[in-house]
Amino acid sequence: GGELQGEYGFSDKVSGIFTTGYSSFFGKDYDTGFGTVKLDATGYIPILAGVRVYPSANFFIGAQAGYGLLTGGGDSEGAFNYQPQIGYNAPKFQLALNYNGLSKDGETISHIGLTGIFKFGGGQ
């Protein structure tokens, strides 16, 4: 998948972030012992806003929340989306390890991701 992220520095230590994009999770066949179950491919579109704190110039922690849209099989379904993250900050790129959860009606689906972010323009 791919994402577009904007970041606005409120100070040297705190910034606001906004993320959107599209990722696709491939479908897979599972053998249950009683037969095979096929799971369809699913698309994911996040619309997230949040805050990052930079305790040092090369390290950040952050959290985002918003709306996530799952697509696939001609249907789409939205849910509350949240994403805490920690990461490494370099002059031209960032690496972020995150947990991404979508929750609706007491159920949650989630994944863990490692994101490479290339910086364009000014900023931290």
C-alpha positions as CSV (number, residue, x, y, z in Angstrom):
1,G,0.0,0.0,0.0
2,G,0.9,3.6,0.1
3,E,0.1,6.6,2.3
4,L,0.3,10.3,2.3
5,Q,1.1,11.9,5.6
6,G,1.3,15.6,6.5
7,E,3.0,16.9,9.6
8,Y,2.9,20.3,11.2
9,G,5.3,21.2,13.9
10,F,3.8,23.1,16.8
11,S,7.2,23.3,18.5
12,D,10.5,21.4,18.4
13,K,9.0,18.6,20.5
14,V,5.4,18.4,19.4
15,S,3.7,18.1,16.0
16,G,0.3,17.3,14.5
17,I,0.0,14.6,11.9
18,F,-2.7,13.6,9.3
19,T,-2.6,10.3,7.3
20,T,-4.6,8.9,4.5
21,G,-3.8,6.3,1.8
22,Y,-4.7,2.8,0.6
23,S,-3.4,-0.7,1.5
24,S,-4.5,-4.1,0.2
25,F,-4.4,-7.3,2.1
26,F,-4.3,-10.3,-0.2
27,G,-6.9,-13.1,0.1
28,K,-5.8,-16.5,1.2
29,D,-7.1,-20.1,1.3
30,Y,-7.2,-21.8,4.7
31,D,-7.5,-25.5,5.3
32,T,-9.8,-26.0,8.3
33,G,-9.6,-29.8,8.4
34,F,-13.2,-29.9,7.2
35,G,-12.6,-28.2,3.9
36,T,-11.0,-25.0,2.5
37,V,-12.2,-21.5,3.3
38,K,-11.3,-18.7,1.0
39,L,-10.9,-15.2,2.4
40,D,-11.3,-12.4,-0.1
41,A,-8.7,-9.6,-0.6
42,T,-9.5,-6.5,1.5
43,G,-8.6,-2.9,0.9
44,Y,-8.0,-0.4,3.7
45,I,-8.3,3.4,3.6
46,P,-7.3,5.3,6.8
47,I,-8.4,8.8,7.6
48,L,-6.4,9.6,10.7
49,A,-5.2,12.7,12.7
50,G,-3.1,12.8,15.8
51,V,0.0,14.0,17.6
52,R,3.7,13.1,17.7
53,V,6.1,13.9,20.6
54,Y,9.8,14.1,19.9
55,P,11.7,13.4,23.3
56,S,14.9,13.7,21.2
57,A,15.6,14.8,17.7
58,N,15.9,11.1,16.5
59,F,13.0,9.5,18.3
60,F,9.2,10.0,18.3
61,I,6.1,8.5,19.9
62,G,2.7,9.3,18.6
63,A,-0.9,8.3,18.3
64,Q,-3.6,8.9,15.7
65,A,-7.3,8.2,15.6
66,G,-10.1,8.6,13.1
67,Y,-12.0,6.5,10.6
68,G,-11.0,3.5,8.7
69,L,-12.8,2.1,5.6
70,L,-12.5,-1.6,4.6
71,T,-13.3,-2.5,1.0
72,G,-13.6,-5.7,-0.9
73,G,-16.1,-8.0,-2.7
74,G,-18.1,-4.9,-3.7
75,D,-18.8,-3.9,-0.1
76,S,-17.4,-1.3,2.2
77,E,-17.5,-1.0,5.9
78,G,-16.3,1.8,8.2
79,A,-15.0,1.7,11.8
80,F,-13.2,3.6,14.5
81,N,-9.5,3.5,13.6
82,Y,-6.6,4.1,16.0
83,Q,-2.8,3.8,15.6
84,P,-0.2,4.2,18.3
85,Q,3.4,4.4,17.0
86,I,7.1,4.7,17.9
87,G,9.7,5.6,15.4
88,Y,13.1,6.8,14.3
89,N,13.5,10.3,12.8
90,A,16.4,11.1,10.4
91,P,16.9,14.2,8.3
92,K,15.4,12.7,5.0
93,F,13.3,9.8,6.3
94,Q,11.4,8.2,9.2
95,L,10.8,4.6,10.3
96,A,7.7,4.0,12.3
97,L,6.5,0.8,14.0
98,N,2.8,0.9,14.6
99,Y,-0.2,-1.1,15.8
100,N,-3.3,-0.3,13.7
101,G,-6.8,-1.3,15.1
102,L,-10.3,-0.9,13.6
103,S,-13.1,-1.4,16.1
104,K,-16.8,-1.6,15.6
105,D,-19.7,-3.2,17.6
106,G,-17.3,-4.7,20.2
107,E,-15.0,-6.4,17.6
108,T,-11.5,-5.4,16.6
109,I,-9.4,-6.3,13.6
110,S,-5.8,-5.2,13.7
111,H,-2.3,-5.4,12.2
112,I,1.2,-4.4,13.1
113,G,3.1,-2.4,10.5
114,L,6.6,-1.0,9.8
115,T,6.4,2.1,7.7
116,G,9.1,3.9,5.8
117,I,8.4,7.6,5.4
118,F,10.3,9.8,2.9
119,K,10.3,13.5,3.8
120,F,9.6,16.2,1.3
121,G,9.9,19.9,2.1
122,G,10.9,21.4,5.4
123,G,10.3,20.2,8.9
124,Q,11.9,18.1,11.6
